[in-house]
Amino acid sequence: MKPRILLTNDDGITSAGLWAAYEALSPVADVTIAAPSTQQSAVGRSISIFEPIRASPVVMNGVRAYSIGGKPTDSVIIGLYALDIRPDLVVSGINIGENLSFESIMTSGTVGAALEASNQGTKGIAFSLQVEDQGDKFDDPRHHSQSFDDAKRIVREVCMTVLLEGFPKHADVINVNIPSIVKGGYEVTRLARKLFETGVEKRLDPRGRPYYWINGPLLEDAEEGTDVHAIRKGNISITPITLDCTAFAADKELQSLFST
């Protein structure tokens, strides 16, 4: 019996990255796609609780899939509980654009889907591919000039290793980032603190009223051992992530501040 994989993403069901992941995994696993109908980048773990969610069967690239009228987390929940897929693993990606550092994994819909899967009892792996031009993240995800050849190989290697050897005992999600040009091998990393230098650009509309764009350049590098540094070197970054956000190191200080 082939392992069962639920495949989702945040770039939408038409994304070239999603279908590259399907091409990588379908020869070795029973893959079911349940992915957002539209672009849902940077929605994190948002869940649609104020509107109904439609799961529309579609045929794309000759493959039956489910187009979910919601967010990446909705896609996972619908896949697990409404479509009764019962996967051995949830795979999210391949995202067009890297998801590195504290700030990115907190907002990433790609990582959010993997976190939701693990929260619901099925471990998740998130895959993201670095882009040289950050503008590529905002182009039509159906058409992407970058090659997915290395990324497809890595998706298959990582997923099959985990399925055969087991998920790391103390991790809930594995966050995999693939450099645009792979120069090295796998590197187990920790999260860097930041990926972007946050900025806000003020503009005026035709009536002279202000509006704002949140923007900012990528940081050039980060400390040795971080996911950002690994990608800058051309290594494949593999970061174990836990759902438990408790800051245990702060326990004693808080107890001293709030002791009765």
C-alpha positions as CSV (number, residue, x, y, z in Angstrom):
1,M,0.0,0.0,0.0
2,K,1.3,3.4,-0.9
3,P,1.3,6.1,1.9
4,R,-1.5,8.6,1.7
5,I,-0.7,12.3,1.4
6,L,-3.0,15.3,1.6
7,L,-1.3,18.1,-0.5
8,T,-2.2,21.7,-0.1
9,N,-0.6,25.2,-0.4
10,D,-1.3,28.9,0.0
11,D,-0.6,30.1,-3.6
12,G,-3.8,28.5,-4.8
13,I,-4.8,25.4,-6.7
14,T,-3.5,26.6,-10.0
15,S,0.1,27.2,-8.7
16,A,3.0,25.7,-10.6
17,G,4.6,24.9,-7.2
18,L,1.6,22.8,-6.0
19,W,1.6,20.7,-9.2
20,A,5.4,20.3,-9.1
21,A,4.9,18.8,-5.6
22,Y,2.2,16.5,-7.0
23,E,4.5,15.4,-9.8
24,A,7.2,14.6,-7.2
25,L,5.0,12.6,-4.9
26,S,2.4,10.9,-7.0
27,P,4.7,8.1,-8.2
28,V,5.4,7.1,-4.6
29,A,2.3,8.0,-2.7
30,D,-1.5,8.2,-3.0
31,V,-1.8,12.0,-3.2
32,T,-5.1,14.0,-2.8
33,I,-5.0,17.7,-3.5
34,A,-7.2,20.0,-1.4
35,A,-6.0,23.5,-2.0
36,P,-7.4,27.1,-1.8
37,S,-9.3,28.2,-4.9
38,T,-7.4,31.5,-4.9
39,Q,-4.1,33.1,-3.8
40,Q,-4.0,33.0,0.0
41,S,-0.4,34.0,0.9
42,A,0.4,35.5,4.3
43,V,-2.9,34.5,5.9
44,G,-1.1,32.4,8.5
45,R,-3.4,30.0,10.4
46,S,-6.6,32.1,9.7
47,I,-9.7,29.9,9.7
48,S,-13.1,30.8,8.1
49,I,-15.6,30.8,10.9
50,F,-17.9,33.5,9.7
51,E,-18.7,32.1,6.2
52,P,-19.4,28.7,4.6
53,I,-16.7,26.9,2.8
54,R,-17.2,25.2,-0.5
55,A,-15.1,22.2,-1.6
56,S,-15.6,21.9,-5.4
57,P,-14.3,18.8,-7.2
58,V,-12.3,19.8,-10.2
59,V,-10.1,18.1,-12.8
60,M,-6.8,19.8,-13.5
61,N,-3.9,18.4,-15.4
62,G,-5.9,15.3,-15.8
63,V,-6.1,14.9,-12.0
64,R,-9.1,15.0,-9.8
65,A,-8.6,17.6,-7.0
66,Y,-10.6,19.7,-4.6
67,S,-10.8,23.5,-4.9
68,I,-11.5,24.9,-1.4
69,G,-13.2,28.3,-1.2
70,G,-11.2,29.3,1.9
71,K,-7.8,29.5,3.4
72,P,-5.0,26.9,3.7
73,T,-6.1,25.9,7.2
74,D,-9.6,25.5,5.9
75,S,-8.3,23.2,3.2
76,V,-6.6,21.0,5.7
77,I,-9.6,20.9,8.0
78,I,-12.0,20.2,5.1
79,G,-9.7,17.5,3.8
80,L,-9.4,15.8,7.1
81,Y,-13.0,16.0,8.4
82,A,-15.3,16.5,5.4
83,L,-13.5,14.7,2.6
84,D,-12.3,12.0,5.0
85,I,-8.9,11.7,3.3
86,R,-7.1,10.2,6.3
87,P,-3.6,10.9,5.2
88,D,-0.4,9.6,6.7
89,L,1.2,13.0,6.1
90,V,0.1,16.5,5.1
91,V,2.4,18.3,2.6
92,S,2.1,22.1,2.0
93,G,3.8,23.7,-0.9
94,I,5.9,24.1,-2.9
95,N,5.5,27.7,-2.0
96,I,6.9,30.3,-4.5
97,G,9.1,32.3,-2.2
98,E,11.0,31.4,1.0
99,N,9.4,31.1,4.4
100,L,12.3,31.7,6.8
101,S,12.6,33.2,10.3
102,F,10.2,33.9,13.2
103,E,8.3,36.5,11.3
104,S,7.7,34.5,8.2
105,I,6.4,31.3,9.7
106,M,4.0,33.3,11.9
107,T,2.3,34.8,8.8
108,S,2.9,32.1,6.2
109,G,-0.1,30.3,4.9
110,T,2.1,27.5,3.7
111,V,3.5,26.9,7.2
112,G,0.1,27.6,8.7
113,A,-1.4,24.7,6.8
114,A,1.3,22.3,8.1
115,L,0.8,23.6,11.7
116,E,-3.0,23.1,11.4
117,A,-2.5,19.6,10.2
118,S,-0.3,18.7,13.1
119,N,-2.7,20.4,15.5
120,Q,-5.4,18.1,14.1
121,G,-3.3,15.0,14.6
122,T,-1.5,14.5,11.3
123,K,2.1,15.7,11.0
124,G,2.9,18.3,8.3
125,I,5.8,19.3,6.2
126,A,6.0,22.8,4.5
127,F,8.1,23.3,1.4
128,S,9.2,26.7,0.1
129,L,11.4,27.7,-2.9
130,Q,13.6,30.8,-2.7
131,V,13.0,33.4,-5.5
132,E,15.7,35.7,-6.7
133,D,13.2,38.4,-7.5
134,Q,10.7,39.1,-4.7
135,G,8.3,40.4,-7.3
136,D,7.9,36.8,-8.5
137,K,5.8,36.1,-5.4
138,F,3.1,38.5,-6.7
139,D,3.0,37.2,-10.3
140,D,0.5,34.7,-11.6
141,P,1.4,31.4,-9.8
142,R,0.4,29.3,-12.8
143,H,3.4,30.6,-14.7
144,H,6.8,30.5,-13.0
145,S,10.0,30.8,-14.9
146,Q,12.1,29.1,-12.2
147,S,13.0,25.4,-12.5
148,F,11.4,23.1,-10.0
149,D,13.7,20.1,-10.8
150,D,15.8,20.3,-7.6
151,A,12.7,21.2,-5.5
152,K,10.8,18.1,-6.8
153,R,13.7,15.9,-5.9
154,I,14.0,17.4,-2.4
155,V,10.2,17.1,-1.8
156,R,10.3,13.4,-2.6
157,E,13.5,12.7,-0.6
158,V,12.3,14.5,2.5
159,C,8.8,13.0,2.5
160,M,9.8,9.5,1.8
161,T,12.5,9.6,4.5
162,V,10.0,10.8,7.0
163,L,7.4,8.3,6.0
164,L,9.9,5.4,6.2
165,E,11.9,6.5,9.3
166,G,9.2,8.3,11.2
167,F,8.6,12.0,12.1
168,P,11.1,13.5,14.6
169,K,9.7,12.8,18.1
170,H,9.8,16.3,19.4
171,A,8.7,18.2,16.3
172,D,5.2,19.0,15.1
173,V,6.2,20.5,11.7
174,I,9.2,20.3,9.4
175,N,9.8,23.6,7.6
176,V,11.9,23.0,4.4
177,N,13.3,25.9,2.4
178,I,15.1,25.2,-0.9
179,P,17.5,27.7,-2.4
180,S,16.9,28.9,-5.9
181,I,20.2,27.3,-6.9
182,V,21.2,24.4,-4.7
183,K,24.9,24.5,-4.0
184,G,25.1,22.3,-0.9
185,G,23.3,19.6,1.0
186,Y,20.7,19.5,3.8
187,E,21.3,21.6,6.9
188,V,19.2,21.3,10.1
189,T,18.7,24.9,11.2
190,R,17.0,27.1,13.8
191,L,14.7,30.0,12.9
192,A,16.4,33.4,12.4
193,R,14.7,36.3,14.0
194,K,13.8,38.3,10.9
195,L,13.8,38.0,7.1
196,F,12.8,41.5,6.1
197,E,13.6,45.0,7.2
198,T,10.1,46.2,7.8
199,G,9.0,49.4,6.3
200,V,5.9,51.4,5.3
201,E,5.5,53.4,2.2
202,K,3.0,56.3,2.2
203,R,1.3,57.2,-1.0
204,L,-1.6,59.5,-2.0
205,D,-4.7,58.4,-4.0
206,P,-6.1,60.6,-6.8
207,R,-8.1,62.6,-4.2
208,G,-5.0,63.3,-2.1
209,R,-5.9,60.9,0.7
210,P,-3.0,58.8,2.1
211,Y,-2.7,55.0,1.9
212,Y,0.1,52.7,2.8
213,W,2.1,49.8,1.5
214,I,3.9,47.5,4.0
215,N,7.2,46.7,2.4
216,G,10.9,46.4,3.1
217,P,14.0,44.7,1.6
218,L,15.3,41.2,2.6
219,L,18.0,41.1,5.2
220,E,21.3,40.1,3.6
221,D,22.1,37.4,6.1
222,A,21.7,36.0,9.6
223,E,23.8,34.1,12.2
224,E,25.4,30.7,11.5
225,G,23.0,27.9,12.1
226,T,19.9,29.8,11.1
227,D,17.6,29.0,8.2
228,V,18.3,32.4,6.6
229,H,22.1,31.8,6.6
230,A,21.7,28.2,5.3
231,I,19.7,29.5,2.3
232,R,22.2,32.3,1.6
233,K,24.9,29.6,1.4
234,G,22.9,27.5,-1.0
235,N,22.0,24.8,1.5
236,I,18.6,23.2,1.9
237,S,17.3,24.4,5.3
238,I,15.3,21.9,7.4
239,T,13.9,23.4,10.6
240,P,11.9,21.5,13.2
241,I,9.0,23.5,14.6
242,T,6.8,22.9,17.6
243,L,3.2,24.0,18.2
244,D,4.0,24.8,21.8
245,C,4.8,28.5,22.0
246,T,5.3,28.5,25.8
247,A,8.5,30.4,26.8
248,F,9.6,28.0,29.5
249,A,12.8,30.0,30.2
250,A,10.6,32.9,31.4
251,D,8.8,30.8,34.1
252,K,10.9,31.8,37.1
253,E,10.9,35.5,36.2
254,L,7.1,35.6,35.8
255,Q,6.7,33.7,39.1
256,S,8.8,36.2,40.9
257,L,6.8,39.1,39.3
258,F,3.4,37.6,40.1
259,S,4.0,35.6,43.3
260,T,1.3,35.8,45.9
